[in-house]
Amino acid sequence: MPEDPIGEAKSVPGVTPDVVANPSDEEVVRTLVEIEKSSAATPAVAPPQPPLVPTQEASWIARNQTAGNWAMICVALLMSMFAAYVIKRAFTSVTSFKSPSVKSRSSRFAGKQSYNAAAQSDAERLLQRLASGDKRSADEISSQVSSWIGRVRRTSKTDQFVTAAINLPDMRARQAALEAELAIDGIPQSEAGLQVLSSASGNPEQRAWALWLIGALGNRGIDPVHTAQILESYLSDPNVNVRASAVNGLSLIATDETIPMLLDRFRNDPSPVVQERVACGFAESGMYTHEQRLVSAASLINWLDDPLLTGQQRTWDLQALGDITGQHLGNDTAAWRNWMENHR
């Protein structure tokens, strides 16, 4: 008969089997009861609680240093924005003394233009050479522009090249640019072309474009007296943009007779827009010779002492004088007059 496994001696490592006693049933029950009581009396071990401060709190110095860093970043951003604004204003001030922008000229044309791919390509290559300062291209353009009419149209490329050439210091390049612009817009250099533009100037939507090209025709010798009279009639127009366009056109004709007209507008026109365009025409834009610009400079110097001159007019006055003479003498009227006497 097999032995009861409960009463069988167990083998315990390190202890001989004869030493191990078999507990009785009563002892087993009593032990289990004591274990149960002990378990009930012993509170359950709570899981470890996180520290009161789970992460180290930044010190007062660290907090203030962080706030200071944010403040410095904000100040830096504000300074950058202000610097960008100043640079933009300065750039605008400098570049404003140029010929009217491509947009202001090209948007004036309201006619339907013809197009010939080969002629267009040839014209754009010539205009690119002109804009890059190639002096030979000016004569080539003058000899070919009559064939461009009805075959070459205004594009972003032609606008870019013509505008660059109009602002070159070389007078011959400027003249060729005006001839190209007339041909591209389909205006012949003749009395017939003047009649087309005179008619277009009566249309408010085409007026600014027409006044600009009337000045270009006058510069190229198409009745400069009559073209100046047409433009002068718009100097009292209630629309400031029309008056500014008439000033632009007169600065292109650039005869001696147009100088007093523009000086009067600089001194007496109530609009800063018109005043600025006059200063531009005398300074770098327009088609006046250096000698003609010096004539205008004499009046600009005399006006430096005029208490009725606004601060903006005085700024443009000095900028124009600096561009014309290459001198920067500030508000020292005596120094300007002395320079003029020695370089008249």
Buried (B, 14 or more C-beta within 10 A) or exposed (E): EEEEEEEEEEEEEEEEEEEEEEEEEEEEEEEEEEEEEEEEEEEEEEEEEEEEEEEEEEEEEEEEEEEEEEEEEEEEEEEEEEEEEEEEEEEEEEEBBBBBEBEBBBEBBEBEBEEBEEBBEBBBEBBBBBBEEEEEBBEBBBEBBEBBBEBBBBBEBBBBBBBBBBBBEEBEBBBBBBBBBBBBBBBBBBEEBBEBBBEBBEEEEBBBBBBBBBBBBBBBEBBBEBBBEBBBEBBEBEEBBBBBBBBBBBBBBBBEBBBEBBBEBBBEBEBEEBBBBBBBBBBBBBBBEEEBBBBBBEBBBEBBEEEEBEEEBBBBBBBBBBBBBEBEBEEEBEEBBEBBEEEE
